[in-house]
Amino acid sequence: MQKLLIGSLALLAMVSTPAIARDLQPTTKKKDALYMQAPIPVSPWSGWYVGVNLGYSWGNSDSTFGFAETSGAVRATSGDSFSLNGVLGGGQIGYNWQVNTWVFGVEADIQGTGQDGSGGGVCPGGALLPAAPFVVNGACTRSKLGDTRPFDIAAFPVTSNLSQELDWFGTVRGRVGYTVTPTLLFYATGGLAYGRVDSTLAVNGTIIGGTDGTNPFTLTPVSGVFGSSTTKVGWTIGTGLEGLIAGRWTAKIEYLYIDLGTVSGAFVTPVVTATGGQLVTSFSSQITDHILRVGVNYKFAGPGS
């Protein structure tokens, strides 16, 4: 009986093994199929990208003009604020890291611009008085007193005209954004800004020649020009909206505020002052910019692409 039981169990094992194997095989295949079909998370933001942009800038030069003796004694100051507006365009490169719904990145760009403008200041002239001594020297020039009133000549004003251009600028910025939807990013940005400002200062005045009295006098127009080119480093802050449009392409609209600090210059002019010396003129300009631009970026293959 024991031998028969053992033999029956062995026969049952031989018959059952292939069936069990057949039942297990489809189950494993189903699991493999389910594994292969599981969605893999894809980030449209992580990785390197490059792009181009085009926009317009509303810049400003808040300028102060100085008029002084060569000794340093200040004769007059004048101020003016004028626009530095123009079209701009350039390119950018950057890298993003996406962490859940947040995107962190760094971006650098370089821009060429057509921004320019001009403004000026005045050093006041003298005045004809109704009684002796009849004429008054100007703040920066001298007058002439004749024997009779028709020959009295008031001192002339001196004008200073400043023309400026922002040839190019660039930024290096951090970016922090939030994905409003998986393919739409709202971000804030800020960092370093730098750019080159070209300045040309032109000064014009009139020198009254001859001695007081009946001697003939002369009126001699004089002028001088000073130019400088300065690369300044400042800061920028802004915000933007960027969205996936097709494949690896995104489009953005962006606003930046830029402060490049102060540019300045001075030179000795041919204008003769009331003391007989030469007039020194100077300028000091605070350069700021409001920029609105649109652009497109192409994202290279990267983590989660």
C-alpha positions as CSV (number, residue, x, y, z in Angstrom):
1,M,0.0,0.0,0.0
2,Q,2.8,2.4,0.9
3,K,4.5,1.7,-2.5
4,L,1.3,2.3,-4.3
5,L,0.8,5.7,-2.5
6,I,4.3,6.8,-3.3
7,G,3.9,5.9,-7.0
8,S,0.6,7.7,-7.3
9,L,2.1,10.9,-5.8
10,A,5.0,10.7,-8.2
11,L,2.7,10.2,-11.2
12,L,0.5,13.2,-10.1
13,A,3.6,15.4,-9.8
14,M,4.7,14.5,-13.3
15,V,1.3,15.3,-14.8
16,S,0.8,18.6,-12.8
17,T,4.2,20.2,-13.4
18,P,3.6,21.1,-17.2
19,A,0.1,22.4,-16.4
20,I,1.4,24.6,-13.6
21,A,4.2,25.9,-15.9
22,R,1.6,26.7,-18.6
23,D,-0.5,28.7,-16.0
24,L,2.5,30.7,-14.8
25,Q,3.9,31.6,-18.2
26,P,0.9,33.8,-19.4
27,T,0.8,35.6,-16.0
28,T,4.5,36.6,-16.3
29,K,4.0,37.9,-19.8
30,K,1.0,39.9,-18.7
31,K,3.1,41.5,-16.0
32,D,5.8,42.3,-18.5
33,A,3.3,43.9,-20.8
34,L,1.9,46.0,-18.1
35,Y,5.4,47.1,-17.1
36,M,6.2,48.1,-20.7
37,Q,3.0,50.1,-21.0
38,A,3.5,52.1,-17.7
39,P,3.8,55.9,-18.5
40,I,7.3,57.4,-18.0
41,P,7.3,61.0,-16.6
42,V,8.5,63.5,-19.2
43,S,9.7,67.0,-18.4
44,P,9.4,69.7,-21.2
45,W,11.7,72.0,-19.2
46,S,14.8,70.2,-17.8
47,G,18.0,70.6,-19.9
48,W,19.9,73.0,-22.1
49,Y,18.2,75.4,-24.5
50,V,19.2,78.1,-27.0
51,G,17.0,80.8,-28.6
52,V,16.6,84.2,-30.2
53,N,14.5,87.3,-29.3
54,L,13.2,90.6,-30.6
55,G,11.8,93.5,-28.7
56,Y,11.7,97.2,-27.9
57,S,13.3,99.3,-25.1
58,W,12.2,102.4,-23.3
59,G,15.5,103.7,-21.9
60,N,16.3,106.8,-19.9
61,S,19.3,109.0,-19.2
62,D,18.9,111.2,-16.1
63,S,21.7,113.7,-16.7
64,T,23.4,116.5,-14.8
65,F,25.6,119.1,-16.5
66,G,28.4,121.0,-14.7
67,F,30.2,124.2,-15.7
68,A,33.3,125.1,-13.8
69,E,36.7,126.9,-13.8
70,T,39.9,125.0,-14.3
71,S,40.5,125.6,-10.6
72,G,37.5,123.6,-9.8
73,A,35.2,126.5,-8.8
74,V,31.7,125.6,-10.0
75,R,29.9,128.3,-12.1
76,A,26.6,126.6,-12.8
77,T,24.8,123.2,-13.0
78,S,21.9,122.1,-15.1
79,G,19.9,119.0,-15.4
80,D,17.9,117.1,-18.1
81,S,16.2,113.7,-18.4
82,F,15.8,112.3,-21.9
83,S,14.8,109.0,-23.6
84,L,17.0,106.3,-25.0
85,N,14.4,104.3,-26.9
86,G,14.9,101.8,-29.7
87,V,14.5,98.3,-31.2
88,L,16.7,95.5,-29.8
89,G,17.4,91.9,-30.7
90,G,19.7,89.0,-29.7
91,G,20.1,85.5,-28.5
92,Q,20.1,83.6,-25.2
93,I,21.3,80.3,-23.8
94,G,20.3,78.6,-20.6
95,Y,19.7,75.5,-18.5
96,N,16.6,74.4,-16.5
97,W,16.0,71.9,-13.6
98,Q,12.5,70.8,-13.0
99,V,11.4,69.7,-9.5
100,N,7.8,68.7,-9.5
101,T,5.8,71.9,-10.5
102,W,8.8,74.2,-10.0
103,V,11.5,75.1,-12.5
104,F,14.9,76.5,-11.6
105,G,17.4,77.8,-14.2
106,V,20.1,80.1,-15.3
107,E,20.2,82.1,-18.5
108,A,22.6,84.4,-20.3
109,D,21.8,86.7,-23.2
110,I,23.4,89.3,-25.5
111,Q,21.5,92.1,-27.3
112,G,22.3,94.6,-30.0
113,T,20.2,97.8,-29.8
114,G,19.2,100.9,-31.7
115,Q,18.7,102.9,-28.6
116,D,19.8,106.6,-28.6
117,G,18.7,110.0,-27.5
118,S,20.0,113.5,-26.6
119,G,19.5,116.3,-24.1
120,G,21.3,119.3,-22.8
121,G,22.1,122.0,-20.2
122,V,22.7,125.8,-20.2
123,C,25.0,128.0,-18.3
124,P,23.1,131.4,-18.1
125,G,24.4,134.5,-19.8
126,G,24.4,138.1,-18.4
127,A,21.7,140.8,-18.6
128,L,21.4,144.4,-19.6
129,L,20.6,146.6,-16.6
130,P,18.7,149.9,-16.7
131,A,21.4,151.7,-14.7
132,A,25.1,151.5,-14.2
133,P,27.0,149.3,-14.5
134,F,24.5,148.5,-17.2
135,V,25.7,144.9,-18.0
136,V,26.4,141.8,-16.0
137,N,28.8,139.0,-16.6
138,G,27.3,135.6,-17.3
139,A,27.8,132.6,-15.0
140,C,30.4,131.3,-17.5
141,T,31.2,134.2,-19.8
142,R,32.0,137.9,-19.6
143,S,30.1,140.9,-20.9
144,K,31.3,144.2,-22.5
145,L,30.6,147.7,-21.3
146,G,30.8,150.6,-23.9
147,D,30.8,154.3,-23.5
148,T,27.2,154.6,-24.6
149,R,24.3,152.2,-24.0
150,P,24.0,150.9,-27.6
151,F,27.5,149.4,-27.3
152,D,26.9,147.5,-24.1
153,I,26.9,143.8,-24.8
154,A,25.5,141.2,-22.3
155,A,27.4,138.0,-21.7
156,F,26.2,135.1,-23.8
157,P,25.0,131.8,-22.4
158,V,26.9,128.6,-22.9
159,T,25.0,125.5,-24.1
160,S,25.9,121.9,-23.6
161,N,24.4,119.1,-25.7
162,L,24.8,115.4,-24.9
163,S,24.0,112.6,-27.3
164,Q,24.1,109.0,-26.0
165,E,23.7,105.5,-27.5
166,L,23.3,102.1,-25.8
167,D,25.1,100.0,-28.4
168,W,24.7,96.6,-26.8
169,F,24.0,95.0,-23.4
170,G,23.9,91.5,-21.9
171,T,22.6,89.8,-18.8
172,V,23.4,86.7,-16.7
173,R,20.3,85.8,-14.6
174,G,18.8,83.2,-12.4
175,R,15.2,82.0,-13.1
176,V,12.6,80.6,-10.8
177,G,9.3,79.5,-12.3
178,Y,6.1,77.7,-11.6
179,T,4.3,75.5,-14.1
180,V,0.8,76.8,-14.3
181,T,0.1,73.8,-16.5
182,P,2.7,71.1,-17.5
183,T,3.5,73.1,-20.7
184,L,3.1,76.7,-19.4
185,L,5.7,78.3,-17.2
186,F,5.4,81.6,-15.3
187,Y,8.8,82.8,-13.9
188,A,10.7,85.6,-12.2
189,T,14.3,86.4,-13.1
190,G,17.1,88.7,-12.0
191,G,20.9,89.1,-11.9
192,L,23.8,90.9,-13.5
193,A,23.5,93.3,-16.4
194,Y,26.3,95.0,-18.4
195,G,26.4,97.2,-21.5
196,R,28.3,99.8,-23.5
197,V,27.2,103.5,-23.5
198,D,28.6,105.9,-26.1
199,S,28.5,109.6,-25.2
200,T,29.2,112.7,-27.2
201,L,29.2,116.1,-25.4
202,A,29.2,119.3,-27.6
203,V,29.6,122.7,-26.0
204,N,28.9,126.1,-27.8
205,G,29.5,129.6,-26.6
206,T,30.4,133.1,-27.8
207,I,33.5,135.1,-26.7
208,I,33.2,138.9,-26.6
209,G,36.5,140.4,-27.6
210,G,38.0,143.9,-27.3
211,T,38.4,146.2,-24.3
212,D,35.7,148.3,-22.6
213,G,35.1,151.7,-24.0
214,T,34.8,152.9,-27.6
215,N,37.2,150.4,-29.0
216,P,35.8,147.9,-31.5
217,F,34.6,144.6,-30.2
218,T,34.4,141.1,-31.7
219,L,32.0,138.3,-31.3
220,T,33.7,134.9,-31.7
221,P,31.6,131.7,-31.7
222,V,33.6,128.8,-30.1
223,S,32.8,125.1,-29.7
224,G,34.2,121.9,-28.4
225,V,33.4,118.2,-28.6
226,F,34.2,115.4,-26.2
227,G,33.4,111.7,-26.8
228,S,33.6,108.6,-24.6
229,S,32.7,105.0,-24.7
230,T,32.1,103.2,-21.4
231,T,31.2,99.6,-20.5
232,K,29.1,99.6,-17.3
233,V,28.0,96.8,-15.0
234,G,24.7,96.9,-13.2
235,W,21.7,94.8,-12.3
236,T,18.4,93.6,-13.8
237,I,15.1,92.1,-12.6
238,G,12.0,91.0,-14.5
239,T,9.3,88.4,-15.2
240,G,8.1,86.3,-18.1
241,L,5.7,83.7,-19.4
242,E,7.0,80.7,-21.5
243,G,5.0,77.9,-23.2
244,L,5.6,74.7,-25.2
245,I,4.4,75.3,-28.8
246,A,5.7,72.2,-30.7
247,G,8.1,69.4,-30.1
248,R,11.2,70.9,-28.3
249,W,10.2,74.5,-29.2
250,T,8.9,77.0,-26.7
251,A,7.9,80.7,-27.0
252,K,8.1,83.4,-24.4
253,I,7.3,87.0,-23.6
254,E,9.5,88.8,-21.1
255,Y,9.9,92.1,-19.3
256,L,13.2,93.3,-17.8
257,Y,14.2,96.4,-15.9
258,I,17.9,97.3,-16.2
259,D,20.0,99.7,-14.2
260,L,23.5,100.3,-15.6
261,G,24.6,102.9,-13.1
262,T,26.3,106.2,-13.9
263,V,28.4,107.2,-16.9
264,S,30.3,110.5,-16.8
265,G,33.0,112.6,-18.5
266,A,34.5,116.1,-18.6
267,F,36.8,118.3,-20.8
268,V,38.3,121.7,-21.0
269,T,36.5,123.9,-23.6
270,P,37.7,126.9,-25.6
271,V,35.1,129.1,-23.9
272,V,36.7,132.0,-21.9
273,T,35.1,132.6,-18.5
274,A,34.5,136.0,-16.8
275,T,37.8,135.5,-14.9
276,G,39.8,135.0,-18.1
277,G,40.3,131.2,-17.7
278,Q,38.9,128.4,-19.8
279,L,35.5,126.7,-19.0
280,V,35.4,123.0,-18.0
281,T,32.1,121.2,-18.8
282,S,31.1,117.8,-17.5
283,F,28.2,115.4,-17.5
284,S,26.9,112.6,-15.3
285,S,24.2,110.3,-16.5
286,Q,22.2,107.5,-14.8
287,I,21.2,104.9,-17.4
288,T,18.1,102.8,-16.9
289,D,16.0,100.6,-19.3
290,H,12.6,99.1,-19.5
291,I,12.6,96.1,-22.0
292,L,9.7,94.1,-23.5
293,R,10.7,91.3,-25.8
294,V,9.4,88.0,-27.3
295,G,11.5,85.0,-28.2
296,V,11.6,81.3,-29.1
297,N,13.8,78.6,-27.5
298,Y,14.9,75.2,-28.7
299,K,15.5,72.6,-25.9
300,F,18.1,69.9,-26.4
301,A,17.6,66.3,-25.3
302,G,18.2,66.1,-21.6
303,P,17.0,64.6,-18.3
304,G,13.4,63.5,-18.7
305,S,13.3,64.5,-22.4
